[in-house]
Amino acid sequence: MSVAVLFPPASRRYILTSVVTAVLYVLSIKAISWGQSQLDGPLLWAAILVPVGCIAVQLWATLRLMAQVDEFMRALLARRFIIAACLAFIVASAWGFLETFARVDHLPGYMVYAIFWVAFCIVSPFIRSTR
Amino acid sequence: MRNTLKVLRAERGWTQNDLSERLGVSRQAVNALETEKHDPSLDLAYRIAALFGLSVEAIFHNPHRPAA
């Protein structure tokens, strides 16, 4: 089976965008934490917009992929996306309650995005039907 | 949704890939239709019916129509 069949143009664009944003996301966080002592005020806020922008672009790429694939893949991706989002809400909320009432370690808010994608990877093999 | 898609495809000697290209959907979509993991939209059902020259109900079982 050819690469064109396995990875149609919409999938290739999604993979490329995801890889670029993931690399930029990690590098920008490393750069911000490394230069945190030098960064201050508006410059720090502007620097923080880089990883935030990566998340926004990655989500946009996911929604664009959903719009460009056929109806079966769109419905499948949408189901996985919704269930993963529900799981991320549940985990993040549960952790928040644990922080407040059980004094567990603090979980940064931005981790909810990583939790969402972990949940997406976990649920995907089990969601193979749109019914 | 129960259907005769696999039989109709086999009668014409088409692979799932052949049918997917004719319908403009992925091979996974054809497989999902044949294995009843996906109920087609009305648009896709009409496209399939037009491709095989049959009515939609001749391909997809209508669970809401009382048995004769």
N, CA and C atoms of all chains as a GROMACS GRO file, in nm:
protein
  597
    1MET      N    1   0.085  -0.120   0.000
    1MET     CA    2   0.000   0.000   0.000
    1MET      C    3   0.088   0.126   0.000
    2SER      N    4   0.055   0.221  -0.087
    2SER     CA    5   0.141   0.338  -0.103
    2SER      C    6   0.124   0.438   0.012
    3VAL      N    7   0.224   0.526   0.023
    3VAL     CA    8   0.221   0.629   0.128
    3VAL      C    9   0.101   0.720   0.107
    4ALA      N   10   0.068   0.746  -0.021
    4ALA     CA   11  -0.046   0.836  -0.052
    4ALA      C   12  -0.177   0.780   0.000
    5VAL      N   13  -0.191   0.646  -0.001
    5VAL     CA   14  -0.313   0.584   0.050
    5VAL      C   15  -0.312   0.582   0.202
    6LEU      N   16  -0.196   0.544   0.259
    6LEU     CA   17  -0.185   0.539   0.405
    6LEU      C   18  -0.196   0.677   0.467
    7PHE      N   19  -0.129   0.774   0.402
    7PHE     CA   20  -0.130   0.911   0.455
    7PHE      C   21  -0.177   1.008   0.347
    8PRO      N   22  -0.309   1.026   0.334
    8PRO     CA   23  -0.359   1.123   0.236
    8PRO      C   24  -0.313   1.264   0.271
    9PRO      N   25  -0.324   1.358   0.175
    9PRO     CA   26  -0.270   1.494   0.198
    9PRO      C   27  -0.317   1.558   0.329
   10ALA      N   28  -0.445   1.540   0.365
   10ALA     CA   29  -0.496   1.601   0.489
   10ALA      C   30  -0.423   1.546   0.611
   11SER      N   31  -0.396   1.415   0.610
   11SER     CA   32  -0.325   1.353   0.722
   11SER      C   33  -0.180   1.399   0.727
   12ARG      N   34  -0.118   1.411   0.609
   12ARG     CA   35   0.022   1.456   0.604
   12ARG      C   36   0.034   1.599   0.658
   13ARG      N   37  -0.061   1.685   0.620
   13ARG     CA   38  -0.058   1.824   0.670
   13ARG      C   39  -0.076   1.826   0.822
   14TYR      N   40  -0.165   1.740   0.871
   14TYR     CA   41  -0.191   1.733   1.015
   14TYR      C   42  -0.066   1.687   1.089
   15ILE      N   43  -0.003   1.581   1.038
   15ILE     CA   44   0.118   1.527   1.104
   15ILE      C   45   0.228   1.632   1.105
   16LEU      N   46   0.248   1.698   0.990
   16LEU     CA   47   0.354   1.800   0.981
   16LEU      C   48   0.327   1.914   1.080
   17THR      N   49   0.204   1.964   1.082
   17THR     CA   50   0.169   2.074   1.173
   17THR      C   51   0.188   2.030   1.318
   18SER      N   52   0.146   1.907   1.350
   18SER     CA   53   0.157   1.857   1.486
   18SER      C   54   0.302   1.845   1.531
   19VAL      N   55   0.387   1.793   1.441
   19VAL     CA   56   0.528   1.777   1.476
   19VAL      C   57   0.594   1.914   1.499
   20VAL      N   58   0.567   2.006   1.407
   20VAL     CA   59   0.628   2.141   1.418
   20VAL      C   60   0.582   2.210   1.547
   21THR      N   61   0.453   2.205   1.576
   21THR     CA   62   0.402   2.272   1.697
   21THR      C   63   0.452   2.203   1.824
   22ALA      N   64   0.464   2.070   1.820
   22ALA     CA   65   0.512   1.997   1.939
   22ALA      C   66   0.658   2.035   1.969
   23VAL      N   67   0.739   2.040   1.863
   23VAL     CA   68   0.881   2.076   1.882
   23VAL      C   69   0.892   2.220   1.933
   24LEU      N   70   0.817   2.310   1.870
   24LEU     CA   71   0.820   2.451   1.910
   24LEU      C   72   0.768   2.469   2.054
   25TYR      N   73   0.667   2.389   2.089
   25TYR     CA   74   0.608   2.393   2.224
   25TYR      C   75   0.714   2.357   2.328
   26VAL      N   76   0.783   2.246   2.306
   26VAL     CA   77   0.884   2.199   2.402
   26VAL      C   78   1.001   2.299   2.409
   27LEU      N   79   1.048   2.342   2.291
   27LEU     CA   80   1.162   2.436   2.288
   27LEU      C   81   1.127   2.568   2.355
   28SER      N   82   1.005   2.618   2.331
   28SER     CA   83   0.966   2.747   2.390
   28SER      C   84   0.956   2.737   2.542
   29ILE      N   85   0.905   2.625   2.592
   29ILE     CA   86   0.896   2.608   2.739
   29ILE      C   87   1.037   2.600   2.798
   30LYS      N   88   1.126   2.526   2.730
   30LYS     CA   89   1.266   2.516   2.777
   30LYS      C   90   1.329   2.655   2.778
   31ALA      N   91   1.307   2.731   2.670
   31ALA     CA   92   1.368   2.864   2.658
   31ALA      C   93   1.314   2.958   2.767
   32ILE      N   94   1.182   2.950   2.791
   32ILE     CA   95   1.122   3.038   2.893
   32ILE      C   96   1.176   3.003   3.032
   33SER      N   97   1.183   2.873   3.064
   33SER     CA   98   1.232   2.835   3.196
   33SER      C   99   1.381   2.867   3.211
   34TRP      N  100   1.456   2.856   3.100
   34TRP     CA  101   1.599   2.888   3.104
   34TRP      C  102   1.621   3.039   3.120
   35GLY      N  103   1.538   3.119   3.053
   35GLY     CA  104   1.557   3.265   3.058
   35GLY      C  105   1.463   3.337   3.152
   36GLN      N  106   1.400   3.261   3.242
   36GLN     CA  107   1.297   3.317   3.330
   36GLN      C  108   1.350   3.435   3.413
   37SER      N  109   1.477   3.424   3.456
   37SER     CA  110   1.532   3.531   3.540
   37SER      C  111   1.552   3.660   3.461
   38GLN      N  112   1.577   3.645   3.328
   38GLN     CA  113   1.597   3.765   3.246
   38GLN      C  114   1.464   3.823   3.195
   39LEU      N  115   1.366   3.734   3.179
   39LEU     CA  116   1.238   3.779   3.124
   39LEU      C  117   1.151   3.838   3.234
   40ASP      N  118   1.084   3.948   3.198
   40ASP     CA  119   0.998   4.012   3.297
   40ASP      C  120   0.888   4.092   3.226
   41GLY      N  121   0.779   4.112   3.294
   41GLY     CA  122   0.672   4.198   3.243
   41GLY      C  123   0.620   4.157   3.107
   42PRO      N  124   0.599   4.254   3.018
   42PRO     CA  125   0.539   4.225   2.886
   42PRO      C  126   0.619   4.123   2.805
   43LEU      N  127   0.752   4.123   2.821
   43LEU     CA  128   0.837   4.028   2.746
   43LEU      C  129   0.807   3.884   2.788
   44LEU      N  130   0.791   3.864   2.919
   44LEU     CA  131   0.758   3.731   2.971
   44LEU      C  132   0.619   3.688   2.922
   45TRP      N  133   0.525   3.782   2.926
   45TRP     CA  134   0.389   3.752   2.878
   45TRP      C  135   0.391   3.717   2.729
   46ALA      N  136   0.472   3.791   2.655
   46ALA     CA  137   0.481   3.764   2.510
   46ALA      C  138   0.544   3.627   2.486
   47ALA      N  139   0.647   3.594   2.566
   47ALA     CA  140   0.713   3.464   2.550
   47ALA      C  141   0.616   3.350   2.578
   48ILE      N  142   0.530   3.371   2.677
   48ILE     CA  143   0.432   3.266   2.714
   48ILE      C  144   0.330   3.244   2.602
   49LEU      N  145   0.312   3.347   2.519
   49LEU     CA  146   0.218   3.332   2.407
   49LEU      C  147   0.267   3.229   2.304
   50VAL      N  148   0.399   3.200   2.303
   50VAL     CA  149   0.452   3.104   2.205
   50VAL      C  150   0.397   2.962   2.231
   51PRO      N  151   0.417   2.904   2.352
   51PRO     CA  152   0.358   2.770   2.373
   51PRO      C  153   0.206   2.770   2.366
   52VAL      N  154   0.145   2.881   2.410
   52VAL     CA  155  -0.003   2.890   2.403
   52VAL      C  156  -0.046   2.888   2.255
   53GLY      N  157   0.028   2.962   2.173
   53GLY     CA  158  -0.001   2.964   2.029
   53GLY      C  159   0.015   2.826   1.968
   54CYS      N  160   0.117   2.751   2.014
   54CYS     CA  161   0.138   2.614   1.962
   54CYS      C  162   0.017   2.526   1.991
   55ILE      N  163  -0.038   2.541   2.112
   55ILE     CA  164  -0.157   2.463   2.148
   55ILE      C  165  -0.274   2.502   2.058
   56ALA      N  166  -0.292   2.633   2.039
   56ALA     CA  167  -0.403   2.681   1.956
   56ALA      C  168  -0.390   2.630   1.813
   57VAL      N  169  -0.268   2.637   1.758
   57VAL     CA  170  -0.246   2.592   1.620
   57VAL      C  171  -0.269   2.441   1.608
   58GLN      N  172  -0.223   2.367   1.710
   58GLN     CA  173  -0.240   2.221   1.707
   58GLN      C  174  -0.388   2.183   1.712
   59LEU      N  175  -0.463   2.254   1.795
   59LEU     CA  176  -0.608   2.227   1.802
   59LEU      C  177  -0.676   2.264   1.671
   60TRP      N  178  -0.635   2.376   1.614
   60TRP     CA  179  -0.690   2.418   1.485
   60TRP      C  180  -0.659   2.311   1.378
   61ALA      N  181  -0.536   2.257   1.380
   61ALA     CA  182  -0.498   2.153   1.283
   61ALA      C  183  -0.584   2.029   1.301
   62THR      N  184  -0.616   1.996   1.425
   62THR     CA  185  -0.702   1.879   1.451
   62THR      C  186  -0.842   1.903   1.396
   63LEU      N  187  -0.895   2.022   1.419
   63LEU     CA  188  -1.029   2.055   1.369
   63LEU      C  189  -1.030   2.061   1.216
   64ARG      N  190  -0.920   2.110   1.158
   64ARG     CA  191  -0.909   2.115   1.012
   64ARG      C  192  -0.906   1.973   0.954
   65LEU      N  193  -0.832   1.883   1.023
   65LEU     CA  194  -0.828   1.744   0.979
   65LEU      C  195  -0.969   1.685   0.980
   66MET      N  196  -1.044   1.712   1.088
   66MET     CA  197  -1.181   1.661   1.097
   66MET      C  198  -1.266   1.712   0.981
   67ALA      N  199  -1.243   1.836   0.941
   67ALA     CA  200  -1.323   1.895   0.833
   67ALA      C  201  -1.286   1.837   0.696
   68GLN      N  202  -1.162   1.785   0.684
   68GLN     CA  203  -1.113   1.744   0.552
   68GLN      C  204  -1.125   1.594   0.524
   69VAL      N  205  -1.142   1.514   0.629
   69VAL     CA  206  -1.152   1.369   0.606
   69VAL      C  207  -1.297   1.332   0.574
   70ASP      N  208  -1.321   1.203   0.541
   70ASP     CA  209  -1.458   1.163   0.506
   70ASP      C  210  -1.544   1.151   0.631
   71GLU      N  211  -1.674   1.127   0.609
   71GLU     CA  212  -1.769   1.133   0.721
   71GLU      C  213  -1.743   1.029   0.829
   72PHE      N  214  -1.693   0.910   0.790
   72PHE     CA  215  -1.666   0.806   0.890
   72PHE      C  216  -1.550   0.850   0.980
   73MET      N  217  -1.440   0.895   0.918
   73MET     CA  218  -1.323   0.936   0.997
   73MET      C  219  -1.356   1.059   1.082
   74ARG      N  220  -1.440   1.149   1.027
   74ARG     CA  221  -1.480   1.269   1.102
   74ARG      C  222  -1.559   1.230   1.227
   75ALA      N  223  -1.653   1.140   1.210
   75ALA     CA  224  -1.735   1.098   1.324
   75ALA      C  225  -1.650   1.024   1.427
   76LEU      N  226  -1.556   0.943   1.377
   76LEU     CA  227  -1.468   0.867   1.466
   76LEU      C  228  -1.378   0.962   1.547
   77LEU      N  229  -1.316   1.057   1.476
   77LEU     CA  230  -1.228   1.154   1.543
   77LEU      C  231  -1.307   1.238   1.644
   78ALA      N  232  -1.428   1.278   1.605
   78ALA     CA  233  -1.511   1.360   1.693
   78ALA      C  234  -1.546   1.284   1.821
   79ARG      N  235  -1.581   1.156   1.807
   79ARG     CA  236  -1.614   1.075   1.926
   79ARG      C  237  -1.493   1.064   2.018
   80ARG      N  238  -1.377   1.034   1.957
   80ARG     CA  239  -1.255   1.021   2.037
   80ARG      C  240  -1.221   1.153   2.106
   81PHE      N  241  -1.235   1.263   2.031
   81PHE     CA  242  -1.203   1.396   2.082
   81PHE      C  243  -1.292   1.429   2.202
   82ILE      N  244  -1.421   1.405   2.187
   82ILE     CA  245  -1.516   1.440   2.293
   82ILE      C  246  -1.492   1.354   2.418
   83ILE      N  247  -1.471   1.224   2.399
   83ILE     CA  248  -1.451   1.137   2.515
   83ILE      C  249  -1.318   1.170   2.584
   84ALA      N  250  -1.214   1.198   2.504
   84ALA     CA  251  -1.085   1.237   2.563
   84ALA      C  252  -1.098   1.368   2.640
   85ALA      N  253  -1.175   1.462   2.585
   85ALA     CA  254  -1.195   1.591   2.654
   85ALA      C  255  -1.269   1.568   2.786
   86CYS      N  256  -1.368   1.480   2.785
   86CYS     CA  257  -1.443   1.449   2.908
   86CYS      C  258  -1.348   1.390   3.013
   87LEU      N  259  -1.263   1.297   2.970
   87LEU     CA  260  -1.169   1.235   3.064
   87LEU      C  261  -1.071   1.339   3.120
   88ALA      N  262  -1.025   1.430   3.032
   88ALA     CA  263  -0.932   1.535   3.077
   88ALA      C  264  -0.999   1.626   3.179
   89PHE      N  265  -1.126   1.661   3.155
   89PHE     CA  266  -1.202   1.743   3.252
   89PHE      C  267  -1.210   1.671   3.386
   90ILE      N  268  -1.242   1.541   3.380
   90ILE     CA  269  -1.260   1.463   3.503
   90ILE      C  270  -1.129   1.454   3.581
   91VAL      N  271  -1.021   1.421   3.510
   91VAL     CA  272  -0.891   1.406   3.577
   91VAL      C  273  -0.846   1.540   3.637
   92ALA      N  274  -0.857   1.647   3.557
   92ALA     CA  275  -0.814   1.779   3.604
   92ALA      C  276  -0.897   1.826   3.723
   93SER      N  277  -1.029   1.802   3.716
   93SER     CA  278  -1.116   1.843   3.826
   93SER      C  279  -1.086   1.762   3.952
   94ALA      N  280  -1.068   1.630   3.934
   94ALA     CA  281  -1.038   1.544   4.048
   94ALA      C  282  -0.908   1.587   4.114
   95TRP      N  283  -0.808   1.618   4.028
   95TRP     CA  284  -0.679   1.660   4.084
   95TRP      C  285  -0.693   1.794   4.158
   96GLY      N  286  -0.776   1.882   4.104
   96GLY     CA  287  -0.800   2.010   4.170
   96GLY      C  288  -0.860   1.992   4.309
   97PHE      N  289  -0.957   1.901   4.319
   97PHE     CA  290  -1.017   1.873   4.450
   97PHE      C  291  -0.914   1.812   4.545
   98LEU      N  292  -0.830   1.723   4.489
   98LEU     CA  293  -0.726   1.660   4.572
   98LEU      C  294  -0.627   1.764   4.623
   99GLU      N  295  -0.593   1.860   4.535
   99GLU     CA  296  -0.503   1.969   4.578
   99GLU      C  297  -0.565   2.049   4.691
  100THR      N  298  -0.693   2.081   4.675
  100THR     CA  299  -0.761   2.166   4.773
  100THR      C  300  -0.783   2.095   4.906
  101PHE      N  301  -0.827   1.971   4.898
  101PHE     CA  302  -0.870   1.904   5.021
  101PHE      C  303  -0.774   1.797   5.073
  102ALA      N  304  -0.690   1.742   4.985
  102ALA     CA  305  -0.602   1.634   5.030
  102ALA      C  306  -0.455   1.673   5.024
  103ARG      N  307  -0.432   1.800   4.988
  103ARG     CA  308  -0.295   1.855   4.989
  103ARG      C  309  -0.197   1.774   4.902
  104VAL      N  310  -0.245   1.724   4.789
  104VAL     CA  311  -0.151   1.658   4.697
  104VAL      C  312  -0.071   1.766   4.624
  105ASP      N  313   0.036   1.724   4.555
  105ASP     CA  314   0.121   1.821   4.484
  105ASP      C  315   0.041   1.897   4.380
  106HIS      N  316   0.084   2.021   4.354
  106HIS     CA  317   0.016   2.105   4.257
  106HIS      C  318   0.042   2.055   4.115
  107LEU      N  319  -0.063   2.052   4.035
  107LEU     CA  320  -0.051   2.018   3.893
  107LEU      C  321  -0.075   2.145   3.813
  108PRO      N  322   0.026   2.191   3.735
  108PRO     CA  323   0.006   2.314   3.657
  108PRO      C  324  -0.114   2.299   3.562
  109GLY      N  325  -0.188   2.407   3.546
  109GLY     CA  326  -0.308   2.406   3.463
  109GLY      C  327  -0.282   2.363   3.320
  110TYR      N  328  -0.164   2.399   3.268
  110TYR     CA  329  -0.136   2.366   3.128
  110TYR      C  330  -0.124   2.215   3.105
  111MET      N  331  -0.110   2.138   3.212
  111MET     CA  332  -0.098   1.992   3.196
  111MET      C  333  -0.228   1.928   3.145
  112VAL      N  334  -0.338   2.003   3.155
  112VAL     CA  335  -0.465   1.947   3.109
  112VAL      C  336  -0.459   1.915   2.959
  113TYR      N  337  -0.378   1.993   2.886
  113TYR     CA  338  -0.366   1.967   2.742
  113TYR      C  339  -0.295   1.834   2.717
  114ALA      N  340  -0.188   1.810   2.793
  114ALA     CA  341  -0.117   1.682   2.781
  114ALA      C  342  -0.207   1.566   2.825
  115ILE      N  343  -0.283   1.589   2.932
  115ILE     CA  344  -0.375   1.485   2.980
  115ILE      C  345  -0.477   1.451   2.871
  116PHE      N  346  -0.525   1.555   2.803
  116PHE     CA  347  -0.622   1.534   2.695
  116PHE      C  348  -0.564   1.442   2.587
  117TRP      N  349  -0.441   1.468   2.544
  117TRP     CA  350  -0.384   1.386   2.436
  117TRP      C  351  -0.349   1.246   2.483
  118VAL      N  352  -0.309   1.232   2.609
  118VAL     CA  353  -0.287   1.097   2.664
  118VAL      C  354  -0.419   1.020   2.662
  119ALA      N  355  -0.526   1.088   2.706
  119ALA     CA  356  -0.659   1.026   2.707
  119ALA      C  357  -0.700   0.991   2.563
  120PHE      N  358  -0.672   1.079   2.469
  120PHE     CA  359  -0.706   1.055   2.328
  120PHE      C  360  -0.637   0.927   2.278
  121CYS      N  361  -0.508   0.912   2.312
  121CYS     CA  362  -0.432   0.793   2.269
  121CYS      C  363  -0.487   0.667   2.336
  122ILE      N  364  -0.528   0.679   2.462
  122ILE     CA  365  -0.580   0.562   2.534
  122ILE      C  366  -0.715   0.517   2.477
  123VAL      N  367  -0.803   0.613   2.450
  123VAL     CA  368  -0.940   0.575   2.406
  123VAL      C  369  -0.946   0.536   2.258
  124SER      N  370  -0.854   0.587   2.177
  124SER     CA  371  -0.864   0.565   2.032
  124SER      C  372  -0.874   0.418   1.990
  125PRO      N  373  -0.790   0.326   2.045
  125PRO     CA  374  -0.801   0.187   2.001
  125PRO      C  375  -0.936   0.124   2.037
  126PHE      N  376  -1.006   0.181   2.134
  126PHE     CA  377  -1.134   0.123   2.177
  126PHE      C  378  -1.254   0.184   2.105
  127ILE      N  379  -1.232   0.298   2.042
  127ILE     CA  380  -1.343   0.363   1.968
  127ILE      C  381  -1.318   0.345   1.820
  128ARG      N  382  -1.379   0.241   1.765
  128ARG     CA  383  -1.358   0.207   1.624
  128ARG      C  384  -1.489   0.207   1.547
  129SER      N  385  -1.594   0.246   1.617
  129SER     CA  386  -1.726   0.251   1.554
  129SER      C  387  -1.786   0.390   1.577
  130THR      N  388  -1.869   0.433   1.484
  130THR     CA  389  -1.933   0.564   1.501
  130THR      C  390  -2.074   0.548   1.557
  131ARG      N  391  -2.114   0.426   1.588
  131ARG     CA  392  -2.251   0.401   1.634
  131ARG      C  393  -2.260   0.411   1.786
  132MET      N  394  -2.590  -0.055   1.051
  132MET     CA  395  -2.708  -0.077   0.967
  132MET      C  396  -2.680  -0.193   0.870
  133ARG      N  397  -2.769  -0.294   0.875
  133ARG     CA  398  -2.750  -0.411   0.788
  133ARG      C  399  -2.754  -0.368   0.642
  134ASN      N  400  -2.665  -0.426   0.563
  134ASN     CA  401  -2.661  -0.386   0.422
  134ASN      C  402  -2.600  -0.496   0.335
  135THR      N  403  -2.613  -0.477   0.205
  135THR     CA  404  -2.563  -0.578   0.109
  135THR      C  405  -2.441  -0.526   0.033
  136LEU      N  406  -2.376  -0.429   0.092
  136LEU     CA  407  -2.264  -0.362   0.024
  136LEU      C  408  -2.152  -0.459  -0.014
  137LYS      N  409  -2.118  -0.546   0.078
  137LYS     CA  410  -2.007  -0.639   0.053
  137LYS      C  411  -2.040  -0.733  -0.065
  138VAL      N  412  -2.164  -0.780  -0.068
  138VAL     CA  413  -2.207  -0.870  -0.176
  138VAL      C  414  -2.205  -0.796  -0.310
  139LEU      N  415  -2.261  -0.675  -0.310
  139LEU     CA  416  -2.266  -0.596  -0.434
  139LEU      C  417  -2.125  -0.565  -0.485
  140ARG      N  418  -2.037  -0.535  -0.392
  140ARG     CA  419  -1.897  -0.506  -0.430
  140ARG      C  420  -1.831  -0.632  -0.487
  141ALA      N  421  -1.851  -0.744  -0.419
  141ALA     CA  422  -1.790  -0.870  -0.464
  141ALA      C  423  -1.843  -0.911  -0.601
  142GLU      N  424  -1.971  -0.888  -0.625
  142GLU     CA  425  -2.031  -0.923  -0.756
  142GLU      C  426  -1.961  -0.850  -0.870
  143ARG      N  427  -1.911  -0.731  -0.841
  143ARG     CA  428  -1.844  -0.653  -0.944
  143ARG      C  429  -1.692  -0.674  -0.944
  144GLY      N  430  -1.646  -0.756  -0.853
  144GLY     CA  431  -1.503  -0.785  -0.845
  144GLY      C  432  -1.420  -0.668  -0.797
  145TRP      N  433  -1.482  -0.580  -0.720
  145TRP     CA  434  -1.411  -0.463  -0.669
  145TRP      C  435  -1.351  -0.493  -0.532
  146THR      N  436  -1.237  -0.434  -0.505
  146THR     CA  437  -1.180  -0.439  -0.371
  146THR      C  438  -1.240  -0.323  -0.291
  147GLN      N  439  -1.218  -0.324  -0.160
  147GLN     CA  440  -1.266  -0.211  -0.078
  147GLN      C  441  -1.202  -0.082  -0.126
  148ASN      N  442  -1.078  -0.092  -0.170
  148ASN     CA  443  -1.007   0.026  -0.219
  148ASN      C  444  -1.072   0.080  -0.348
  149ASP      N  445  -1.109  -0.013  -0.436
  149ASP     CA  446  -1.178   0.027  -0.561
  149ASP      C  447  -1.306   0.103  -0.528
  150LEU      N  448  -1.384   0.046  -0.437
  150LEU     CA  449  -1.513   0.108  -0.403
  150LEU      C  450  -1.492   0.243  -0.334
  151SER      N  451  -1.390   0.249  -0.249
  151SER     CA  452  -1.365   0.376  -0.178
  151SER      C  453  -1.328   0.487  -0.276
  152GLU      N  454  -1.250   0.450  -0.380
  152GLU     CA  455  -1.213   0.550  -0.482
  152GLU      C  456  -1.335   0.596  -0.562
  153ARG      N  457  -1.423   0.502  -0.592
  153ARG     CA  458  -1.545   0.536  -0.668
  153ARG      C  459  -1.640   0.625  -0.587
  154LEU      N  460  -1.639   0.605  -0.454
  154LEU     CA  461  -1.729   0.682  -0.368
  154LEU      C  462  -1.665   0.811  -0.315
  155GLY      N  463  -1.533   0.819  -0.326
  155GLY     CA  464  -1.463   0.937  -0.273
  155GLY      C  465  -1.455   0.938  -0.122
  156VAL      N  466  -1.445   0.817  -0.063
  156VAL     CA  467  -1.425   0.807   0.082
  156VAL      C  468  -1.303   0.718   0.108
  157SER      N  469  -1.263   0.706   0.234
  157SER     CA  470  -1.147   0.623   0.267
  157SER      C  471  -1.185   0.474   0.264
  158ARG      N  472  -1.082   0.390   0.252
  158ARG     CA  473  -1.106   0.245   0.255
  158ARG      C  474  -1.162   0.206   0.392
  159GLN      N  475  -1.117   0.276   0.495
  159GLN     CA  476  -1.168   0.248   0.631
  159GLN      C  477  -1.318   0.272   0.638
  160ALA      N  478  -1.364   0.375   0.565
  160ALA     CA  479  -1.508   0.406   0.566
  160ALA      C  480  -1.586   0.292   0.501
  161VAL      N  481  -1.535   0.239   0.388
  161VAL     CA  482  -1.603   0.128   0.321
  161VAL      C  483  -1.607   0.007   0.414
  162ASN      N  484  -1.494  -0.021   0.478
  162ASN     CA  485  -1.487  -0.134   0.572
  162ASN      C  486  -1.587  -0.115   0.687
  163ALA      N  487  -1.595   0.007   0.738
  163ALA     CA  488  -1.686   0.036   0.849
  163ALA      C  489  -1.832   0.019   0.806
  164LEU      N  490  -1.863   0.056   0.682
  164LEU     CA  491  -2.000   0.038   0.632
  164LEU      C  492  -2.033  -0.111   0.620
  165GLU      N  493  -1.938  -0.186   0.563
  165GLU     CA  494  -1.961  -0.329   0.542
  165GLU      C  495  -1.974  -0.406   0.673
  166THR      N  496  -1.902  -0.362   0.774
  166THR     CA  497  -1.904  -0.433   0.903
  166THR      C  498  -2.003  -0.369   1.001
  167GLU      N  499  -2.085  -0.279   0.948
  167GLU     CA  500  -2.192  -0.214   1.026
  167GLU      C  501  -2.140  -0.134   1.145
  168LYS      N  502  -2.020  -0.076   1.128
  168LYS     CA  503  -1.964   0.009   1.233
  168LYS      C  504  -1.993   0.156   1.206
  169HIS      N  505  -2.055   0.182   1.092
  169HIS     CA  506  -2.089   0.320   1.058
  169HIS      C  507  -2.219   0.322   0.979
  170ASP      N  508  -2.312   0.405   1.022
  170ASP     CA  509  -2.435   0.427   0.946
  170ASP      C  510  -2.410   0.544   0.853
  171PRO      N  511  -2.431   0.526   0.722
  171PRO     CA  512  -2.396   0.635   0.629
  171PRO      C  513  -2.491   0.753   0.642
  172SER      N  514  -2.440   0.869   0.606
  172SER     CA  515  -2.527   0.986   0.596
  172SER      C  516  -2.621   0.964   0.478
  173LEU      N  517  -2.724   1.043   0.468
  173LEU     CA  518  -2.818   1.029   0.357
  173LEU      C  519  -2.746   1.053   0.224
  174ASP      N  520  -2.655   1.151   0.225
  174ASP     CA  521  -2.579   1.184   0.104
  174ASP      C  522  -2.496   1.065   0.057
  175LEU      N  523  -2.425   1.002   0.150
  175LEU     CA  524  -2.341   0.887   0.113
  175LEU      C  525  -2.427   0.768   0.071
  176ALA      N  526  -2.538   0.748   0.139
  176ALA     CA  527  -2.629   0.638   0.103
  176ALA      C  528  -2.680   0.657  -0.040
  177TYR      N  529  -2.714   0.781  -0.076
  177TYR     CA  530  -2.761   0.808  -0.212
  177TYR      C  531  -2.649   0.788  -0.314
  178ARG      N  532  -2.527   0.826  -0.276
  178ARG     CA  533  -2.413   0.808  -0.368
  178ARG      C  534  -2.389   0.659  -0.394
  179ILE      N  535  -2.398   0.580  -0.286
  179ILE     CA  536  -2.378   0.435  -0.300
  179ILE      C  537  -2.489   0.375  -0.388
  180ALA      N  538  -2.613   0.418  -0.362
  180ALA     CA  539  -2.727   0.367  -0.440
  180ALA      C  540  -2.710   0.403  -0.588
  181ALA      N  541  -2.667   0.525  -0.615
  181ALA     CA  542  -2.649   0.570  -0.754
  181ALA      C  543  -2.538   0.489  -0.821
  182LEU      N  544  -2.431   0.461  -0.746
  182LEU     CA  545  -2.318   0.385  -0.803
  182LEU      C  546  -2.362   0.245  -0.845
  183PHE      N  547  -2.445   0.181  -0.763
  183PHE     CA  548  -2.488   0.045  -0.794
  183PHE      C  549  -2.618   0.041  -0.876
  184GLY      N  550  -2.676   0.156  -0.901
  184GLY     CA  551  -2.799   0.162  -0.979
  184GLY      C  552  -2.918   0.099  -0.908
  185LEU      N  553  -2.921   0.112  -0.777
  185LEU     CA  554  -3.028   0.054  -0.696
  185LEU      C  555  -3.088   0.162  -0.605
  186SER      N  556  -3.200   0.128  -0.540
  186SER     CA  557  -3.254   0.222  -0.441
  186SER      C  558  -3.177   0.206  -0.310
  187VAL      N  559  -3.186   0.308  -0.225
  187VAL     CA  560  -3.116   0.302  -0.096
  187VAL      C  561  -3.163   0.180  -0.016
  188GLU      N  562  -3.293   0.157  -0.018
  188GLU     CA  563  -3.347   0.047   0.064
  188GLU      C  564  -3.314  -0.091   0.005
  189ALA      N  565  -3.273  -0.096  -0.119
  189ALA     CA  566  -3.230  -0.224  -0.176
  189ALA      C  567  -3.090  -0.260  -0.126
  190ILE      N  568  -3.020  -0.160  -0.072
  190ILE     CA  569  -2.883  -0.184  -0.022
  190ILE      C  570  -2.881  -0.182   0.131
  191PHE      N  571  -2.949  -0.083   0.188
  191PHE     CA  572  -2.950  -0.069   0.334
  191PHE      C  573  -3.086  -0.108   0.390
  192HIS      N  574  -3.083  -0.199   0.486
  192HIS     CA  575  -3.207  -0.246   0.549
  192HIS      C  576  -3.271  -0.131   0.626
  193ASN      N  577  -3.400  -0.111   0.602
  193ASN     CA  578  -3.473  -0.006   0.674
  193ASN      C  579  -3.537  -0.068   0.799
  194PRO      N  580  -3.480  -0.041   0.917
  194PRO     CA  581  -3.532  -0.105   1.038
  194PRO      C  582  -3.668  -0.048   1.081
  195HIS      N  583  -3.708   0.062   1.019
  195HIS     CA  584  -3.834   0.128   1.058
  195HIS      C  585  -3.952   0.086   0.972
  196ARG      N  586  -3.924   0.012   0.864
  196ARG     CA  587  -4.034  -0.030   0.777
  196ARG      C  588  -4.087  -0.166   0.827
  197PRO      N  589  -4.216  -0.175   0.853
  197PRO     CA  590  -4.271  -0.302   0.901
  197PRO      C  591  -4.250  -0.414   0.798
  198ALA      N  592  -4.218  -0.533   0.848
  198ALA     CA  593  -4.197  -0.646   0.758
  198ALA      C  594  -4.326  -0.678   0.685
  199ALA      N  595  -4.313  -0.712   0.557
  199ALA     CA  596  -4.433  -0.739   0.475
  199ALA      C  597  -4.496  -0.873   0.514
   0.00000   0.00000   0.00000
